[in-house]
Amino acid sequence: MTAPGESVPAAPGDSVPAERGEWSPADPAAVLAGVFDVRDRVVLVTGGASGLGLAMARVLAECGARVVIADRNADRLDEAAADLPSVERALVDVADPAAVDELVDGVVDRHGRLDVAFANAGIGAGRGPGDATGLVDTFDLELWRQVLDVNLNGVVHTVRAAARPMKRQRSGSIIVTASTAGLRQDPYVAYSYVVAKAGVVNLVHQAALDLARWQVRVNAIAPGPFRTNLGGGGSRRPEADARWAAAVPLGRMGDPAEIRGLALLLASDASSFMTGAVYPVDGGQLLQSPPLGPLP
């Protein structure tokens, strides 16, 4: 028992009072590590061999997760494995539902569980309505089918496969890569991409409601323009840079490393009360509408 006016010693890990009644954390690094702890979590990233998927895989692996990256590009898988030797890799086309089921079953067989799944794989093909080949009555139907098969059906296959072990565990986090193009019109983007990403957004809402009964969370990241293979990251054309400088309030395209913070948040218990939401990472792009331009 303490005498009147005597201070009570702080317990280990508690915040300690500073001068003038202020409070300071005892160990900020320990607090951050605890809140965002993903050590030994089993994580699957589709489309994980490059771009945003590789950035997601990297931050999770660096924070101690057991990461499996899946991709349909064997050369990029080899490059990613050389860059991140701790990750497992799998050659998979997410448009094939049986292959996705086999992928997830294999992860669970080897690791005993699946804690986090990033349904990230996506492609782009064709042009938007700012181009004569991208109008509603002229776009290529074969390219339409190819994009929807990966960007919508592939996400459905991944979410379905990941949901099964997570329901058994009564825990898990599914993170889908949507797009700002799925949240509004975009003259720079093909009809197939816009429609697929809009479908993904509503899939997230429906699946989050469904899987909440098993304590499985489902959220989406909606990137704006990033320097990736899909976003034209391999080139630094002055005209492209100028276009994005005008279209994005922050005046530039994003770097894949800038997706890491949100990916870590949604994979960790820091987001334990977050589900059914779509989080734009777009440099403010949604704040202004891009012009359609003159008739093509």
Summary of the structure (lengths in Angstrom):
residues: 296
radius of gyration: 21.7
end to end distance: 82.3
largest distance: 83.9
contacts: 976
relative contact order: 0.13
helix: 46%
strand: 15%
